[in-house]
């Protein structure tokens, strides 16, 4: 399982390594403050931990998936369940947060 911390655009080698686990999509955790992401592995929580280990704050980390074939971002993850931040489901509810997550994911993968 390879999880990469991506600060700029991911290389094709990094994308291939992140796709190795799930083959059709990449699980990511996005730090909205630092505008970086961690991607790869089997669980969003693994990506979240990489960000936490690199100094990110949990309150600004959100989970999503990147499907490179469809060039699509989806916003569902267990790490997104946060009643204290008014997000009571796996899906990111706040449109502004969704927009930020999508912008960062697209910048790193497109």
ChimeraX commands (.cxc) that place a marker at each C-alpha (Angstrom):
marker #1 position 0.00,0.00,0.00 radius 0.5
marker #1 position 1.50,3.26,-1.15 radius 0.5
marker #1 position 0.22,6.60,0.10 radius 0.5
marker #1 position 1.75,9.71,-1.39 radius 0.5
marker #1 position 1.73,13.21,0.06 radius 0.5
marker #1 position 1.04,15.47,-2.92 radius 0.5
marker #1 position 1.89,19.16,-2.76 radius 0.5
marker #1 position 2.01,19.86,-6.52 radius 0.5
marker #1 position 0.79,17.92,-9.53 radius 0.5
marker #1 position 1.18,14.14,-9.04 radius 0.5
marker #1 position 3.53,12.39,-11.45 radius 0.5
marker #1 position 2.20,9.57,-13.63 radius 0.5
marker #1 position 4.32,7.16,-11.54 radius 0.5
marker #1 position 2.73,8.42,-8.31 radius 0.5
marker #1 position -0.76,8.08,-9.81 radius 0.5
marker #1 position 0.00,4.51,-10.92 radius 0.5
marker #1 position 1.25,3.63,-7.42 radius 0.5
marker #1 position -1.84,5.18,-5.79 radius 0.5
marker #1 position -4.12,3.27,-8.20 radius 0.5
marker #1 position -2.39,-0.04,-7.43 radius 0.5
marker #1 position -4.55,-0.70,-4.36 radius 0.5
marker #1 position -8.08,-0.07,-5.69 radius 0.5
marker #1 position -7.31,0.02,-9.47 radius 0.5
marker #1 position -10.16,2.30,-10.63 radius 0.5
marker #1 position -10.06,5.16,-8.15 radius 0.5
marker #1 position -7.83,6.76,-5.51 radius 0.5
marker #1 position -8.90,7.49,-1.94 radius 0.5
marker #1 position -7.65,10.90,-0.82 radius 0.5
marker #1 position -7.64,13.08,2.25 radius 0.5
marker #1 position -7.35,16.80,1.54 radius 0.5
marker #1 position -5.93,19.48,3.84 radius 0.5
marker #1 position -7.86,22.65,2.99 radius 0.5
marker #1 position -5.49,24.92,4.90 radius 0.5
marker #1 position -2.21,23.76,3.33 radius 0.5
marker #1 position -3.91,22.85,0.02 radius 0.5
marker #1 position -2.24,19.43,-0.13 radius 0.5
marker #1 position -3.53,15.89,-0.20 radius 0.5
marker #1 position -2.51,12.36,0.68 radius 0.5
marker #1 position -3.70,9.66,-1.70 radius 0.5
marker #1 position -3.63,5.90,-2.08 radius 0.5
marker #1 position -4.23,2.97,0.21 radius 0.5
marker #1 position -7.43,1.23,1.22 radius 0.5
marker #1 position -8.95,3.74,3.64 radius 0.5
marker #1 position -9.34,7.50,3.82 radius 0.5
marker #1 position -8.22,7.26,7.44 radius 0.5
marker #1 position -4.78,6.05,6.27 radius 0.5
marker #1 position -4.46,9.12,4.07 radius 0.5
marker #1 position -5.71,11.32,6.90 radius 0.5
marker #1 position -3.01,9.89,9.18 radius 0.5
marker #1 position -0.28,10.79,6.66 radius 0.5
marker #1 position -1.50,14.38,6.70 radius 0.5
marker #1 position -1.71,14.45,10.51 radius 0.5
marker #1 position 1.84,13.06,10.73 radius 0.5
marker #1 position 2.93,15.95,8.51 radius 0.5
marker #1 position 1.40,18.65,10.72 radius 0.5
marker #1 position -2.13,19.01,9.35 radius 0.5
marker #1 position -5.01,19.74,11.71 radius 0.5
marker #1 position -7.86,17.21,11.69 radius 0.5
marker #1 position -10.57,19.90,11.47 radius 0.5
marker #1 position -9.41,20.94,7.97 radius 0.5
marker #1 position -8.96,17.43,6.51 radius 0.5
marker #1 position -11.75,16.03,4.33 radius 0.5
marker #1 position -12.06,12.71,2.49 radius 0.5
marker #1 position -12.84,12.22,-1.19 radius 0.5
marker #1 position -12.13,9.91,-4.11 radius 0.5
marker #1 position -10.55,10.63,-7.49 radius 0.5
marker #1 position -11.57,8.58,-10.53 radius 0.5
marker #1 position -8.92,9.28,-13.18 radius 0.5
marker #1 position -10.77,7.61,-16.04 radius 0.5
marker #1 position -13.90,9.72,-15.52 radius 0.5
marker #1 position -11.95,12.75,-14.21 radius 0.5
marker #1 position -14.47,12.82,-11.36 radius 0.5
marker #1 position -14.26,13.73,-7.68 radius 0.5
marker #1 position -16.68,12.16,-5.21 radius 0.5
marker #1 position -17.09,13.41,-1.66 radius 0.5
marker #1 position -17.96,10.39,0.47 radius 0.5
marker #1 position -15.81,9.13,3.35 radius 0.5
marker #1 position -16.19,7.96,6.93 radius 0.5
marker #1 position -13.73,10.67,8.01 radius 0.5
marker #1 position -16.29,13.27,6.89 radius 0.5
marker #1 position -18.78,12.35,9.62 radius 0.5
marker #1 position -18.38,15.33,11.97 radius 0.5
marker #1 position -21.40,16.43,13.94 radius 0.5
marker #1 position -19.25,19.07,15.68 radius 0.5
marker #1 position -18.65,20.68,12.26 radius 0.5
marker #1 position -22.29,20.27,11.19 radius 0.5
marker #1 position -21.48,17.39,8.79 radius 0.5
marker #1 position -23.56,14.45,9.93 radius 0.5
marker #1 position -23.06,12.15,6.94 radius 0.5
marker #1 position -20.25,10.55,4.98 radius 0.5
marker #1 position -20.89,13.03,2.18 radius 0.5
marker #1 position -19.42,16.53,2.49 radius 0.5
marker #1 position -22.53,18.69,3.02 radius 0.5
marker #1 position -21.09,22.22,2.74 radius 0.5
marker #1 position -20.89,23.32,-0.93 radius 0.5
marker #1 position -17.97,25.65,-0.16 radius 0.5
marker #1 position -15.92,22.79,1.34 radius 0.5
marker #1 position -16.82,20.56,-1.63 radius 0.5
marker #1 position -15.60,23.27,-4.01 radius 0.5
marker #1 position -12.29,23.63,-2.13 radius 0.5
marker #1 position -11.74,19.86,-2.02 radius 0.5
marker #1 position -12.48,19.51,-5.73 radius 0.5
marker #1 position -10.17,22.38,-6.67 radius 0.5
marker #1 position -7.25,20.87,-4.73 radius 0.5
marker #1 position -7.86,17.34,-6.05 radius 0.5
marker #1 position -8.07,18.55,-9.65 radius 0.5
marker #1 position -4.93,20.67,-9.26 radius 0.5
marker #1 position -3.04,17.62,-8.00 radius 0.5
marker #1 position -4.33,15.11,-10.55 radius 0.5
marker #1 position -5.37,16.83,-13.79 radius 0.5
marker link #1:1,2 radius 0.2
marker link #1:2,3 radius 0.2
marker link #1:3,4 radius 0.2
marker link #1:4,5 radius 0.2
marker link #1:5,6 radius 0.2
marker link #1:6,7 radius 0.2
marker link #1:7,8 radius 0.2
marker link #1:8,9 radius 0.2
marker link #1:9,10 radius 0.2
marker link #1:10,11 radius 0.2
marker link #1:11,12 radius 0.2
marker link #1:12,13 radius 0.2
marker link #1:13,14 radius 0.2
marker link #1:14,15 radius 0.2
marker link #1:15,16 radius 0.2
marker link #1:16,17 radius 0.2
marker link #1:17,18 radius 0.2
marker link #1:18,19 radius 0.2
marker link #1:19,20 radius 0.2
marker link #1:20,21 radius 0.2
marker link #1:21,22 radius 0.2
marker link #1:22,23 radius 0.2
marker link #1:23,24 radius 0.2
marker link #1:24,25 radius 0.2
marker link #1:25,26 radius 0.2
marker link #1:26,27 radius 0.2
marker link #1:27,28 radius 0.2
marker link #1:28,29 radius 0.2
marker link #1:29,30 radius 0.2
marker link #1:30,31 radius 0.2
marker link #1:31,32 radius 0.2
marker link #1:32,33 radius 0.2
marker link #1:33,34 radius 0.2
marker link #1:34,35 radius 0.2
marker link #1:35,36 radius 0.2
marker link #1:36,37 radius 0.2
marker link #1:37,38 radius 0.2
marker link #1:38,39 radius 0.2
marker link #1:39,40 radius 0.2
marker link #1:40,41 radius 0.2
marker link #1:41,42 radius 0.2
marker link #1:42,43 radius 0.2
marker link #1:43,44 radius 0.2
marker link #1:44,45 radius 0.2
marker link #1:45,46 radius 0.2
marker link #1:46,47 radius 0.2
marker link #1:47,48 radius 0.2
marker link #1:48,49 radius 0.2
marker link #1:49,50 radius 0.2
marker link #1:50,51 radius 0.2
marker link #1:51,52 radius 0.2
marker link #1:52,53 radius 0.2
marker link #1:53,54 radius 0.2
marker link #1:54,55 radius 0.2
marker link #1:55,56 radius 0.2
marker link #1:56,57 radius 0.2
marker link #1:57,58 radius 0.2
marker link #1:58,59 radius 0.2
marker link #1:59,60 radius 0.2
marker link #1:60,61 radius 0.2
marker link #1:61,62 radius 0.2
marker link #1:62,63 radius 0.2
marker link #1:63,64 radius 0.2
marker link #1:64,65 radius 0.2
marker link #1:65,66 radius 0.2
marker link #1:66,67 radius 0.2
marker link #1:67,68 radius 0.2
marker link #1:68,69 radius 0.2
marker link #1:69,70 radius 0.2
marker link #1:70,71 radius 0.2
marker link #1:71,72 radius 0.2
marker link #1:72,73 radius 0.2
marker link #1:73,74 radius 0.2
marker link #1:74,75 radius 0.2
marker link #1:75,76 radius 0.2
marker link #1:76,77 radius 0.2
marker link #1:77,78 radius 0.2
marker link #1:78,79 radius 0.2
marker link #1:79,80 radius 0.2
marker link #1:80,81 radius 0.2
marker link #1:81,82 radius 0.2
marker link #1:82,83 radius 0.2
marker link #1:83,84 radius 0.2
marker link #1:84,85 radius 0.2
marker link #1:85,86 radius 0.2
marker link #1:86,87 radius 0.2
marker link #1:87,88 radius 0.2
marker link #1:88,89 radius 0.2
marker link #1:89,90 radius 0.2
marker link #1:90,91 radius 0.2
marker link #1:91,92 radius 0.2
marker link #1:92,93 radius 0.2
marker link #1:93,94 radius 0.2
marker link #1:94,95 radius 0.2
marker link #1:95,96 radius 0.2
marker link #1:96,97 radius 0.2
marker link #1:97,98 radius 0.2
marker link #1:98,99 radius 0.2
marker link #1:99,100 radius 0.2
marker link #1:100,101 radius 0.2
marker link #1:101,102 radius 0.2
marker link #1:102,103 radius 0.2
marker link #1:103,104 radius 0.2
marker link #1:104,105 radius 0.2
marker link #1:105,106 radius 0.2
marker link #1:106,107 radius 0.2
marker link #1:107,108 radius 0.2
marker link #1:108,109 radius 0.2
marker link #1:109,110 radius 0.2
view
